[in-house]
């Protein structure tokens, strides 16, 4: 095994503390969901599961969950379709003004989400679009938000696929669309999974922008939870959070075999997309 | 018109020309659908900018264009104090996440045991999958007057617990460091992982101590990751108004909190001014940090 840099031993201690720091608030939320005290006092006054009952009987949570799932699914599908088309054009063709186009796609990333939410809210109302307070309006906003990431992931994925197979398909008489569906898409499985997960999670957790675009009947789950938390701080919210954390953890465990294989690591950090664009 | 050109059968030439242009324009056509949401975003931002040049009088937006709202914002001590809180919080959280994030990323890049590595990844990055509301709520439970931390500190002799950690800037800062730390670790880790191991081997073979190797070789090479991390964390902090609302208890006002309350008062012009001031701070910080990164990089190499 090759030696890399050496680690100063106290750094391991700091590393351990950081792990504790990162886990602490989530662990405490789970523990508190069984706390009998309605004021979330510590140490807990007793063990209780009644808060889970409260969650199941609180109607707005259902509406919120339903809306969040609809928006998440819609935004993910649309972002994947639009993003793959954009990445296809950017990696397979010489595009005039590529810099400008890329800047356009990435612009929503530099603008604070509050500002995007407010701007879209103003647009929806002023243009009488019937989009304010609708699921459609939320989906459009979320597509805008996740598109930069999806395009970046797809550009990086397609950039690493040898176009030789696509050329072969074209030479054998397949049209552009057929080639894309039958040859390009099957080669970008990992990219598709990563992009879909990323888009869905981002949409499902989005609050800072969405809150400007919802009406009570279209509140997403984070909005419902935020408004609930502003009103009361009973462990009911902890119970709901525990359920969400359990689902998330389940998904992470499902993805663990994939993680152990290590194929995902190239999608993880940094600014890979820009470099790959230049390389292609 | 030459005779050779007119000899061509016109319809065939037309068809050939159409096919040629079809081929040329095809990639742009493919880009059009994804350009629609981007165009909508652009239109929304322009609309918002126009709104900022109106005035809110008598509970409605007056129609003539004016600089009054901008003047009102820029000449008021209150708004400047909010700008200061926003920038200050952004700077503090950025520094803290980098100070904690760099060593974390460094250790993470050195872990060889696959299971320890995956467990660390899960603990460090799975909070990203949990809603900001849940994480803020967790910190409310930890930092409250009757929270876990004060219960623990109360048992230590010599300390005067309970401490006021919630509903002030301390609480907001702690929660934001937690929420944004993964965004600082990500880019630093990515740069460290890409460094060829030979770099530090060479330095050590030439007699450098581990500290010197880090200071003179590894740190300068990993600065691009640090700068990217700073850019991400700062821009996300200055717009993190939800966490400020929940953990600040109304005492920590960021520009985002003002925007939120202005909209509920229907005062769009003032909200629009605040949104663009926030955007200006974000762009300024991105530019300055990028410049700083390049300057340091050039000096070191």
Interface residues (C-beta under 8 A of the other chain):
Chain A: X1 X2 X3 X4 X5 X6 X7 X8 X11 X12 X14 X15 X18 X19 X21 X22 X23 X24 X25 X26 X28 X29 X32 X39 X40 X41 X42 X43 X81 X82 X83 X85 X86 X88 X89 X90 X92 X93 X95 X101 X104 X105 X107 X108 X110 X111 X112 X113 X114 X115 X116 X118 X119 X120 X121 X122 X123 X126 X140 X143 X144 X147 X151 X176 X201 X205 X207 X208 X211 X212 X221 X222 X225 X226 X229 X230 X233 X237 X238 X241 X244 X245 X248 X249 X251 X252 X256 X259 X260 X268 X269 X270 X271 X272
Chain B: X26 X27 X28 X30 X31 X33 X34 X35 X37 X38 X40 X41 X42 X43 X44 X45 X47 X48 X51 X100 X103 X104 X106 X107 X108 X109 X110 X112 X114 X118 X120 X121 X122 X123 X124 X126 X127 X128 X129 X130 X131 X132 X133 X134 X135 X136 X137 X138 X139 X140 X141 X142 X144 X146 X147 X148 X150 X151 X175 X178 X181 X186 X187 X189 X190 X191 X193 X197 X200 X201 X210 X211 X213 X214 X218 X225 X228 X235 X238 X239 X240 X241 X242 X245 X246 X255 X256 X259 X260 X263 X268 X271 X272 X275 X276 X278 X279 X282 X283 X286
